[in-house]
């Protein structure tokens, strides 16, 4: 289901590209960079905006933090007494309530601890993705395109000699990292 965070048309418009010469490279990079950003930020941003996300939790806490944020809507919260084999739906506003990007227990101080005890079905993410995040993804695609996958960069010293400088850093460019760090999911 992995949905790309930007389209080829958006990237080509952003870069002012009108030819089809680099289409195969762009088609290769967009899903890879989208996956990298999703992995780095520990959420998908768009995959579960209109497709249901199901997460299972063990309880033992007052609140259950959901992974795909922002939470758009919660379809159901279920409780299992048989380790997740079957679930009984809990009642919204009686057993639980949504608060921000969390499910809060309201009839007990905490969701009682139970292995695979709670199943939450919900929708979360963005449509469309925020502009700063989209810009960071576009810039990251350009970064990998310009640096040939960030493995090396070459420059011509003279017509007969080319120098290859291998990139020794594993860090993202600071301008891109600064934006992505704002979207990293923190489950602590």
Secondary structure, 3 states (H helix, E strand, C coil): CCCCCCCHHHHHHHHCCCCCCCHHHHHHHHHHHHHHHHHHHCCCCCCCCCCCEEEEECCCCCEEECCCCCEEEEEEEEECCCCCCCCEECCECCCEEEECCEEEECCCCCCCCCCCCEEEEEEECCCCCCHHHHHHHHHHHHHHHHCCCCCEEEEEEECCEEEEEECCCCCCCHHHHHHHHHHCCCCC
